[in-house]
Amino acid sequence: MAYVYLALAIALELSATLSLKLATGGRRAWYVVVVVGYVGAFALLSLTLSEGLGLGVAYGIWSAVGVALTAVASYVLFREPFTWVMAAGIALIIGGVLLIELGQVT
C-alpha cells in the first residue's frame, strides 16, 4: 500500500506544480489546486512513511519522479525547453534513487 500512497502523492504534487504555472499566469483560481495538491501530497507522503517505506527511499522516489514528470509535462503543456542535457540529468537522478534504494537492501 505504501507505493500506492506514494504514486498518489506524486500525482498530486505534479498537478499542484503544473497548476502553479497556470496560477502565476494570471489565473488565480488555480491557486486552490496548488494548495490542495501540495497539502494532499504531503499527507499521502506521510501515509507512505507510516506504511513502513524508508524516508530516504520515499522522498528520493517522490522528488525524482516529480522532477522528471514536471520537466516532461512542462515541455508538452507549456512548450518549455527539454534538452538532451535535461534528459541526462533525469537519467542520473533515476540512477541515484536506485542506488539509494539498493543501498538499503544490504
C-alpha positions in Angstrom: 0.0 0.0 0.0 3.0 2.3 0.6 3.7 2.5 -3.1 0.1 3.3 -3.9 0.2 6.2 -1.5 3.5 7.3 -2.9 2.1 7.2 -6.5 -0.9 9.3 -5.5 1.4 11.8 -3.6 3.5 12.2 -6.8 0.4 12.7 -8.9 -0.9 15.4 -6.5 2.5 17.1 -6.3 2.7 17.1 -10.1 -0.7 18.6 -10.6 0.0 21.2 -7.9 3.3 22.2 -9.6 1.7 22.5 -13.0 -1.2 24.4 -11.6 1.3 26.9 -10.0 2.5 27.7 -13.5 -1.2 28.4 -14.6 -1.9 30.4 -11.4 1.1 32.7 -11.9 0.0 33.4 -15.4 -3.0 35.4 -14.1 -5.5 32.7 -13.5 -5.6 33.0 -9.7 -8.3 30.3 -9.2 -5.6 27.7 -9.9 -4.0 28.6 -6.5 -6.8 26.4 -5.0 -5.5 23.4 -6.9 -1.9 24.3 -5.9 -2.8 24.4 -2.1 -5.0 21.3 -2.2 -2.4 19.4 -4.3 0.6 20.2 -2.1 -1.3 19.5 1.2 -2.6 16.3 -0.2 0.8 15.3 -1.5 2.4 15.8 1.9 -0.5 13.9 3.6 0.0 11.0 1.3 3.8 11.1 1.7 3.1 10.8 5.5 0.9 7.8 4.9 3.6 6.3 2.8 6.1 6.6 5.7 3.5 5.2 8.1 3.3 2.1 5.9 7.0 1.5 6.6 8.7 2.8 3.5 12.0 4.4 4.5 12.2 8.2 4.4 15.3 8.2 2.1 13.7 5.9 -0.4 10.2 7.5 -0.3 11.5 11.1 -0.6 14.0 10.1 -3.2 11.4 8.5 -5.4 8.9 11.3 -4.8 11.3 14.1 -5.7 13.0 12.3 -8.6 9.8 11.2 -10.3 8.3 14.6 -9.6 11.2 16.4 -11.2 11.2 14.1 -14.2 7.5 14.3 -14.8 7.4 18.0 -14.3 10.1 18.6 -16.9 8.4 16.4 -19.5 4.9 17.7 -18.7 6.1 21.4 -18.9 7.6 20.6 -22.3 4.4 19.1 -23.6 1.9 21.5 -21.9 3.8 24.8 -21.9 6.3 24.3 -24.7 9.2 24.8 -22.3 12.6 23.5 -23.4 13.6 19.9 -22.9 17.2 19.2 -24.0 19.4 16.2 -24.0 21.3 17.6 -21.0 18.0 17.7 -19.1 17.3 14.1 -20.2 20.8 13.1 -19.0 20.1 14.8 -15.6 16.8 12.8 -15.3 18.7 9.6 -16.0 21.3 10.5 -13.3 18.5 11.2 -10.8 16.9 7.8 -11.6 20.3 6.1 -11.1 20.8 7.9 -7.8 17.4 6.9 -6.5 18.1 3.3 -7.5 21.4 3.3 -5.7 19.8 4.7 -2.6 17.1 2.0 -2.7 19.6 -0.8 -3.4 21.8 0.5 -0.6 19.1 -0.2 2.0 18.8 -3.8 0.9 22.3 -4.8 2.1 
